[in-house]
Amino acid sequence: MQPLIEHRLELAGYATRALELEGTGPPLLLLHGFADSADTWRRALDRLARAGRRALAVDFPGFGAADPLTPGAVLPQLDAFAAEAVRHLRAESGQAPVVVGNSLGGCVALRLGEHGLELGLAGVVPVAPAGLEHPGWFRVIETAPLVRALLSSPVPLPERVVRSAVAAAYRQLVFARPREAAREGVSAFTDHHRRPRVVAGYLDTGRRLLPELAAPFHLEAVDAPVLLVWGAEDRMVSSRGARRILDALGERGLIEYVLFERCGHCPQIEEPDRFAELLLRFAASPAQP
């Protein structure tokens, strides 16, 4: 079993935190969702470590322990960061990487897939990608009663109160079975939401992103194999959006679609065993254009 190494890494001018496995096989680049961090992949990384697979999870600029975003459009910054991570993995391993992204990370993964041949990608795995339908997920977050109460408090709140409120909202919004949500996954998420101003900052970033997510794709340009993964009980991003990708890529034989029953927005946390098996199979033999 490969050890998980946590270290600092600079990509495209942004310092970030990386969780890395030094295994073999086509490397996996793991990109998290909005207001999340590389920690969302820890359960999947544990399974990949047992398989001896090379993988890298990073905090996006503006999230987790990474440098802040610069002024201007957000998606181009995330694109440049993720593309540099691909080049880094390819140079280190000598093999074509597979890019895996959840939610906002899934959006970026699909956008990289539009330059798959140029970047030398083996494939992309969007997991409940944002940007396929009207971004109602942001309104769900912003109007959640616990989030609103947290931000409207007239007095400073202790860290444990903030984390508890964020944890309760996270369980209800993200998981199909909130009471069964993995404790370590919830704790890892709230570790980056210790103060109301941090939560407010993420919401500000979300507002910047909304116009960019209205039409972020040129799906006809995707030239890398795609494994699309969704939870059937996703409350954040409806699996109805899968139809657009299937319609755009199906005739070219570039797409495989897997729907996880009784699963919400983060299959990598709720179904880590099945999710890791799926990644390993796809990375070993992705469909070819």
C-alpha positions as CSV (number, residue, x, y, z in Angstrom):
1,M,0.0,0.0,0.0
2,Q,1.4,3.4,-1.1
3,P,1.7,6.1,1.6
4,L,-0.3,9.3,1.0
5,I,2.1,12.3,1.0
6,E,0.9,15.8,1.8
7,H,3.1,18.6,0.5
8,R,3.1,22.1,-1.1
9,L,3.2,22.4,-4.8
10,E,3.3,25.4,-7.2
11,L,1.2,25.2,-10.4
12,A,0.6,28.0,-12.9
13,G,1.9,30.6,-10.3
14,Y,-0.4,29.4,-7.5
15,A,1.0,27.7,-4.4
16,T,-1.3,24.9,-3.3
17,R,-1.6,21.8,-1.0
18,A,-1.3,18.4,-2.7
19,L,-2.2,14.9,-1.6
20,E,-0.1,12.5,-3.6
21,L,0.3,8.8,-4.1
22,E,3.5,7.6,-5.8
23,G,2.1,4.5,-7.4
24,T,2.2,3.1,-10.9
25,G,-0.1,3.1,-13.9
26,P,-1.7,6.1,-15.7
27,P,-1.8,8.8,-13.1
28,L,-5.1,10.3,-11.8
29,L,-5.5,14.0,-11.3
30,L,-8.3,14.7,-8.8
31,L,-10.1,18.0,-8.8
32,H,-12.6,19.0,-6.1
33,G,-15.8,21.0,-6.2
34,F,-16.9,24.4,-5.1
35,A,-16.0,25.4,-1.5
36,D,-14.3,21.9,-1.1
37,S,-10.7,20.8,-1.0
38,A,-8.4,17.9,-2.0
39,D,-9.6,16.2,1.2
40,T,-12.8,15.2,-0.5
41,W,-10.8,12.5,-2.2
42,R,-9.2,10.9,0.9
43,R,-11.5,7.9,0.9
44,A,-10.9,7.2,-2.8
45,L,-7.2,7.8,-2.3
46,D,-7.1,5.2,0.4
47,R,-8.6,2.6,-2.1
48,L,-6.2,3.8,-4.9
49,A,-3.3,3.4,-2.5
50,R,-4.2,-0.2,-1.9
51,A,-4.1,-0.7,-5.6
52,G,-0.7,0.9,-5.9
53,R,-2.0,3.6,-8.3
54,R,-0.3,7.0,-8.8
55,A,-2.7,9.9,-8.0
56,L,-2.6,13.6,-7.2
57,A,-5.3,15.6,-5.5
58,V,-4.9,19.4,-5.2
59,D,-6.7,22.4,-3.7
60,F,-8.0,24.7,-6.4
61,P,-6.8,28.4,-6.1
62,G,-9.2,30.2,-3.9
63,F,-10.1,27.1,-1.8
64,G,-8.7,24.9,0.9
65,A,-5.1,25.9,1.6
66,A,-4.2,27.2,-1.8
67,D,-3.3,30.8,-2.8
68,P,-6.3,33.1,-3.5
69,L,-7.8,33.7,-6.9
70,T,-6.7,36.8,-8.7
71,P,-9.2,39.4,-10.0
72,G,-11.1,38.6,-13.1
73,A,-12.8,35.5,-14.5
74,V,-12.5,32.4,-12.4
75,L,-12.8,29.5,-14.8
76,P,-9.7,30.5,-16.9
77,Q,-7.6,30.5,-13.7
78,L,-8.8,27.1,-12.8
79,D,-8.3,25.8,-16.3
80,A,-4.7,27.1,-16.3
81,F,-4.0,25.6,-12.9
82,A,-5.4,22.2,-13.8
83,A,-3.7,22.1,-17.2
84,E,-0.3,22.8,-15.4
85,A,-1.1,19.9,-13.0
86,V,-1.7,17.6,-16.0
87,R,1.7,18.6,-17.5
88,H,3.3,18.1,-14.1
89,L,1.9,14.6,-13.7
90,R,2.8,13.7,-17.3
91,A,6.4,14.9,-16.8
92,E,6.8,13.1,-13.5
93,S,5.2,9.8,-14.6
94,G,5.9,9.7,-18.3
95,Q,2.3,8.6,-18.9
96,A,-0.9,10.3,-20.0
97,P,-3.0,11.3,-17.0
98,V,-6.7,10.8,-16.4
99,V,-8.4,13.9,-15.0
100,V,-11.2,13.3,-12.4
101,G,-13.3,16.2,-11.2
102,N,-16.4,16.5,-8.9
103,S,-18.9,19.3,-9.4
104,L,-16.9,22.5,-10.2
105,G,-13.9,20.2,-10.7
106,G,-16.0,18.1,-13.1
107,C,-16.7,21.3,-15.1
108,V,-12.9,22.0,-15.3
109,A,-12.2,18.3,-16.3
110,L,-14.7,18.5,-19.2
111,R,-13.2,21.8,-20.3
112,L,-9.7,20.2,-20.3
113,G,-11.3,17.4,-22.4
114,E,-11.8,19.9,-25.1
115,H,-8.0,20.0,-25.4
116,G,-7.4,16.4,-24.7
117,L,-5.1,15.6,-27.6
118,E,-3.1,18.8,-27.0
119,L,-2.7,18.1,-23.3
120,G,-2.0,14.4,-23.9
121,L,-4.9,13.2,-21.7
122,A,-5.8,9.5,-21.4
123,G,-9.4,10.5,-20.4
124,V,-11.6,12.6,-18.2
125,V,-14.0,11.6,-15.5
126,P,-16.6,14.4,-14.7
127,V,-18.5,13.5,-11.5
128,A,-21.8,15.5,-11.3
129,P,-20.2,18.3,-13.3
130,A,-21.5,21.9,-12.9
131,G,-22.3,24.0,-15.9
132,L,-24.9,21.8,-17.7
133,E,-28.0,23.3,-16.4
134,H,-29.0,26.6,-14.6
135,P,-26.7,26.6,-11.6
136,G,-29.4,26.1,-9.0
137,W,-26.9,24.5,-6.7
138,F,-25.6,27.9,-5.6
139,R,-29.0,29.1,-4.6
140,V,-29.5,25.9,-2.6
141,I,-26.2,26.6,-0.7
142,E,-26.8,30.4,-0.2
143,T,-30.4,30.0,1.1
144,A,-29.8,27.0,3.3
145,P,-31.2,28.0,6.7
146,L,-28.1,27.0,8.7
147,V,-25.8,28.9,6.3
148,R,-28.0,32.1,6.5
149,A,-28.1,31.9,10.3
150,L,-24.4,31.5,10.4
151,L,-23.8,34.6,8.3
152,S,-26.4,36.7,10.0
153,S,-25.2,36.2,13.5
154,P,-24.6,39.6,15.2
155,V,-21.9,38.2,17.5
156,P,-18.6,36.3,16.7
157,L,-19.2,32.6,16.8
158,P,-16.9,30.0,18.2
159,E,-15.1,27.7,15.7
160,R,-17.0,24.6,16.9
161,V,-20.3,26.3,16.3
162,V,-19.4,27.4,12.8
163,R,-18.1,23.9,11.9
164,S,-21.2,22.3,13.4
165,A,-23.5,24.5,11.4
166,V,-21.5,23.9,8.2
167,A,-21.4,20.1,8.8
168,A,-25.2,20.0,9.3
169,A,-25.8,21.9,6.0
170,Y,-23.2,19.8,4.2
171,R,-24.8,16.5,5.2
172,Q,-28.2,17.6,4.2
173,L,-27.2,19.0,0.8
174,V,-24.6,16.6,-0.4
175,F,-25.4,13.1,0.7
176,A,-28.3,10.8,-0.2
177,R,-28.2,9.4,3.3
178,P,-27.2,12.3,5.6
179,R,-27.1,10.3,8.8
180,E,-24.8,7.8,7.3
181,A,-22.3,10.4,5.9
182,A,-18.7,9.4,6.6
183,R,-17.6,11.3,9.7
184,E,-14.1,11.8,8.4
185,G,-15.4,13.3,5.1
186,V,-17.6,15.7,6.9
187,S,-14.8,16.7,9.3
188,A,-12.4,17.3,6.4
189,F,-14.9,19.6,4.7
190,T,-15.6,21.7,7.8
191,D,-11.8,22.0,8.5
192,H,-11.8,24.6,5.8
193,H,-14.9,26.4,7.1
194,R,-13.8,27.5,10.6
195,R,-15.0,31.2,10.5
196,P,-18.1,32.9,9.0
197,R,-15.9,35.2,6.9
198,V,-14.4,32.1,5.2
199,V,-17.9,30.9,4.3
200,A,-18.9,34.4,3.1
201,G,-15.7,34.5,1.0
202,Y,-16.6,31.2,-0.7
203,L,-20.1,32.6,-1.4
204,D,-18.6,35.7,-3.0
205,T,-16.5,33.5,-5.2
206,G,-19.7,31.6,-6.1
207,R,-21.4,34.8,-7.2
208,R,-18.4,35.6,-9.5
209,L,-18.6,32.1,-11.0
210,L,-22.4,32.1,-11.8
211,P,-22.2,34.0,-15.1
212,E,-19.3,31.8,-16.3
213,L,-21.3,28.6,-15.6
214,A,-24.1,29.6,-17.9
215,A,-22.4,28.2,-21.0
216,P,-18.9,26.9,-20.1
217,F,-18.6,24.1,-22.6
218,H,-17.9,23.4,-26.3
219,L,-18.8,19.7,-26.0
220,E,-18.4,19.2,-29.7
221,A,-14.6,19.9,-29.2
222,V,-14.1,17.2,-26.6
223,D,-11.5,14.8,-28.0
224,A,-10.7,12.7,-25.0
225,P,-12.6,9.6,-23.7
226,V,-15.1,10.5,-21.1
227,L,-16.5,8.5,-18.1
228,L,-19.4,10.4,-16.8
229,V,-20.4,9.6,-13.2
230,W,-23.5,10.8,-11.3
231,G,-25.4,10.1,-8.1
232,A,-29.1,9.3,-8.8
233,E,-30.1,11.3,-5.7
234,D,-27.9,14.3,-6.3
235,R,-29.7,17.4,-4.7
236,M,-27.0,19.8,-5.9
237,V,-26.7,19.1,-9.6
238,S,-29.4,17.1,-11.3
239,S,-28.3,14.1,-13.4
240,R,-30.7,15.4,-16.1
241,G,-27.6,17.3,-17.3
242,A,-26.1,14.1,-18.4
243,R,-28.3,14.1,-21.5
244,R,-26.3,17.0,-23.1
245,I,-23.0,15.2,-22.8
246,L,-24.5,11.9,-24.0
247,D,-26.0,13.6,-27.0
248,A,-22.8,15.4,-27.9
249,L,-20.4,12.5,-27.5
250,G,-22.4,9.4,-27.9
251,E,-22.2,9.0,-31.7
252,R,-18.4,9.4,-31.5
253,G,-18.0,6.6,-29.0
254,L,-16.3,8.8,-26.5
255,I,-18.7,8.5,-23.6
256,E,-19.5,5.9,-20.9
257,Y,-22.2,6.9,-18.3
258,V,-22.5,5.3,-14.8
259,L,-25.3,6.3,-12.5
260,F,-24.9,5.4,-8.8
261,E,-28.2,4.5,-7.2
262,R,-28.9,5.8,-3.6
263,C,-26.0,8.2,-3.9
264,G,-25.8,12.0,-3.8
265,H,-23.4,14.7,-5.1
266,C,-20.1,13.1,-4.0
267,P,-19.8,9.4,-5.0
268,Q,-16.1,9.5,-4.0
269,I,-17.3,9.8,-0.4
270,E,-20.5,7.8,-0.3
271,E,-19.3,4.9,-2.5
272,P,-15.5,5.0,-2.3
273,D,-15.0,1.3,-3.1
274,R,-17.1,1.2,-6.2
275,F,-15.9,4.6,-7.3
276,A,-12.2,3.6,-7.0
277,E,-12.9,0.4,-8.9
278,L,-14.5,2.4,-11.7
279,L,-11.5,4.8,-11.9
280,L,-9.0,1.9,-12.1
281,R,-10.9,0.2,-14.8
282,F,-11.4,3.3,-16.9
283,A,-7.7,4.4,-16.5
284,A,-6.6,0.9,-17.6
285,S,-8.6,0.9,-20.8
286,P,-10.6,4.1,-21.6
287,A,-12.7,4.1,-24.7
288,Q,-10.8,5.4,-27.7
289,P,-12.1,8.0,-30.2
